[in-house]
């Protein structure tokens, strides 16, 4: 029987991202739901094998004030509580943290992370992230660590960069799924963000992609195997 992957998106358009590509190569049927466009999230009875919750322009700190995000928080809590595999990316990680009672908020100095930023493994995280890596970021909020979670990776601006609740449940503050085409699109669609405190210029991001895009993709492949296998 073909396994099924639920992809929860907060934007308006389908993206051919590296996580979706990797899951397709591994034989998963992709079921994409666009919650901001009114798509409903499935019941647990629909039998999806895993779930990826992506980023988006929304603020997890304000989720309770947005009907579809408030419903998503409850759905995430039910999904994770049932022991179903969950991967949250950027906003998806923040929503996971929020669903477990942790705080999500802007940087105390008003800084953003936009561009390639180095993240460092914690002692517990070296099995997941063996060495420091430059990961792509685009966010203005960060999350506190949920109760019982293991911190796997840290950063110098936003301290908490990756956490694990259990072998099936991960939150990543960064964007390993981004393709070069997506990066170019984001810089065009949200060019106003590039002048915010902490944001890297378009020129620097393009130059850094030449050094860091492929290593991040190689890391992602190994990480997804670990997550899917529950290691």
LINHU-V275534 format. One record per backbone hydrogen bond with DSSP energy under -0.5 kcal/mol. NH is the residue of the N-H (numbers start at 1). CO is the residue of the C=O. If there is no record, write none. Layout:
[[NH	CO] [NH	CO]]
This chain:
[[5	29] [6	50] [7	5] [7	31] [8	6] [8	52] [9	7] [9	33] [10	55] [17	15] [18	177] [21	17] [22	18] [23	19] [24	20] [25	21] [26	22] [27	24] [28	23] [29	3] [31	5] [31	29] [32	30] [33	7] [35	9] [35	33] [36	9] [37	34] [38	35] [39	34] [46	43] [47	44] [49	4] [50	4] [51	85] [52	6] [53	87] [54	8] [54	52] [60	58] [62	59] [63	60] [65	62] [66	63] [67	65] [70	66] [71	67] [72	68] [73	69] [74	70] [75	71] [76	72] [77	73] [78	74] [79	75] [80	76] [81	77] [82	78] [83	80] [84	79] [85	49] [86	168] [87	51] [88	170] [89	53] [90	88] [90	172] [92	89] [93	90] [94	90] [95	91] [96	92] [97	93] [98	94] [99	95] [100	96] [100	97] [101	98] [102	97] [105	142] [107	111] [107	140] [110	107] [112	197] [113	139] [114	112] [114	198] [115	137] [117	115] [117	135] [119	133] [120	154] [122	152] [125	122] [126	122] [126	123] [128	125] [129	125] [133	119] [135	117] [135	133] [137	115] [139	113] [142	105] [144	103] [149	146] [150	164] [151	149] [152	150] [152	162] [153	162] [154	120] [155	159] [159	157] [161	153] [161	159] [162	153] [163	171] [164	150] [165	169] [166	169] [169	166] [170	86] [171	163] [172	88] [173	161] [174	161] [175	136] [176	174] [178	175] [183	179] [184	180] [185	181] [186	182] [187	183] [188	184] [189	185] [190	186] [191	188] [193	190] [194	191] [195	192] [196	193] [199	196] [200	114] [205	201] [206	202] [207	203] [208	204] [209	205] [210	206] [210	207] [211	207] [211	208] [212	208] [213	209] [216	212] [217	213] [218	214] [219	215] [220	216] [221	217] [222	218] [223	219] [224	220] [225	221] [226	222] [227	223] [228	224] [229	225] [230	226] [230	227] [231	226]]
